[in-house]
Structure formats: structure tokens, C-alpha cells
Amino acid sequence: MRGRSWSAARRTGAVLAVAALALAGCGGGGNSSESQAGAVPSGAQFCKGMKIVFFPGGTAGGGFETVVYNGAKAAAAQLGPDVTYQWSDWDPNKMITQFQQAMATKPDGIAIMGHPGDAAFDPLIDQARSQGILVTVMNTELPKAEAKYAAQGTGYAGATLYDAGAALANEAIARDHLQPGSRVFVWGLKSQPGRGERTKGITDTLAKAGMKVDYLEINDATNADPSAGVPIFTGYVSKHPDVKAIFIDHGNLTSTIPTFMKAANLDPGSVYAAGFDMSPATVEGIQKGYISLVIDQQEWLQGYEGIQQLCLSHAYGFSGLHIDTGGGFVDKSNIDQVAPLVEKQIR
């Protein structure tokens, strides 16, 4: 699998996380409430007793968010915290409301998706920290909050969004030999603060390469249910039969590319189709030639590292770790290696 290199700082952060987890397993069991010197919790369940509220992102059973959830469940089983899960339908406003509700339950830590952006989220994170609640971030960066509270355990597990979008566009240009002036379709979430950076990475890169970029914002109905996007996609293709490539900045919509293309009477490979995240439907789409290229965010790690970050900070006072999980491309050349893990909802 091809992948982008981590910076030295991110590499170090990941190594520290693994080392800390190994350290935790070297002693006997302990109670995480015992934080005085000489009573540091240790053992495989070193986080036992900690209360966490965790945001997997979308809806229970959704392809991407279920893998995030599975990662969080694995970490919780290993480390021992009590975790409550909040599903938000990928709705930034709902995430804000649920965060306020979560604070009212007085947990020890909250793991959030950063989709609402710094402007909306940071005042609430300030409030949470004033109450002693740890906060860490997954999937969509909150760079201001992370910078402010990194020393107090606010980390990030997810892709570097703008860079991931740019990487996908550059890789598609190189692989499909797209020429300046080629018409390309980008369907994304540019209007969302923070989350929109990945879409901007795609559109900026394509525009700089001289492509004719047609952009459409994913509406709320399609964001919640990809099948609602079928008439939008077919309408676009019928008006623009010369489209050479499509870029979809949404994991659940990427998995629906075969449905979109069939509805628009497009044969596999007739347009270069690129997107994000793995799912069983995406695996099949790659194998059958409908989906050309995908960046794998390794969302299981986002869930696992979200729980682990809060436990490490709660038990040991460790600072926030910035871990880039979006490191590799998947296509026909390596899909058979990844497919068994996708079936198990780990990748």
C-alpha cells in the first residue's frame, strides 16, 4: 500500500502512545481514581472507572462510523473505561447540542468529531476544561483547540484533511493522465468549517492543474442517506457527458459510487472515480472497476486512539498526541490484501 510519510512529531507521538500502553501493562491492576504519587494506576485495565462520552460520528450501523465505533469498543475493552456513545448523523449542529448534553453528565472525558469547527466548538471546550473534563478530537481537526489544550490531553486522531484531499487529486491526475482543461466533478462538504478543508484540498489541486472543476455541495439529505443523491448525480452527468473524473469527499457516498454510475448508465472505468474510506460496498466497487482510487483513513484507529488518548491523559497526565491515520491509497492492486479486514469492520 502506498502511503504518505508522517512528520517526525507525529511519528514520535504514535510511538509514545504505544510505549505508554506497553508501560500500562507492566504492572498489576489499579484504580484510575488513585492519582497520588505512589498510587499510579497500572495494568491492562489501567483506565477502569473512567467515564467517557464518545462520538463515532454518524448513525448506528453506518459503514464508516461503525468501524470508528469498533475501534473505540476494542480500546474500551482493553483499557477498562465506562463509555457512552452518541450518534450524531454527521450533523454539526447536533454534535454541538450533544456535547452540551454530555458535559451535563459530568464525564471524565469526551472524544469528539471536529466537524462543527473551532469557532463553534472552542467555547464549549473551554467550558469543559474549566470543569475538569478532558477533550480529544477525531476525524476532523480543531487546530486552535488542539494548540490551546495539547498539554492538557487534547490530541487528534485522523487524516490531515487538506493534505489528504490534495493527495487524492494529485494521485488521480497522475494515474488517469488528466490533462489541463479536462472536466472533473467534485462532490463535497466545502461549506463545513474544518471538515471542508479536505474538499478544498481536492478543488484547489485540480484547479491549479488546469482542470475545469464543477463543484456541488452535498446536501443534508444526501449527507444522511447517500441514496438521496442518485437524482443529483444522474442530473449532473446528463448535463455534462464529457466529465472525465469524479471526486467524492464522503465515505458513505464513495461506497455508493457503483449505484450512482449504474443509474447514470456509466460503465465501470468510463470515468475515473476517486473517494475516501473503506467499506464492503467500496471493496466490491473497486473489484468491479467502478471505483478507481480510495484513500483509507483507517477509521478504526480513530476510535481506538480517541479512547486511548483520554485514558493516557486521565491516568498518567500525558499530553495530546497528533496521529495522522490517513496514510495510504487503495485500488485494484492491493484491494485483496485489505478486503478481509474490511469484512471484519476493522478497515
ABEGO torsion letter per residue (X at the ends): XBBBBBBAAAAAAAAAAAAAAAAAAABBBBBAABABBGABBBEAAAABGBBBBBBAGBBBGBAAAAAAAAAAAAAAAAAGBBBBBBBAGGBAAAAAAAAAAAAAAGBABBBBBAAAEAAAAAAAAAAAAAAGBBBBBBGBBBAAAAAAAAAAGBBBBEBBAAAAAAAAAAAAAAAAGBBBGBBBBBBBAAABBGAAAAAAAAAAAAAAAGBBBBBBBBBAAAAABAAAAAAAAAAAAAABAABABBBBBBAAAAAAAAAAAAAAGBBBGABBBBBBEBBAAAAAAAAAGABABBBBAGAAAAAAAAAAAAAAAAAAGBBBBBBBABABBBBAAAAAAAAAAAAAGAX
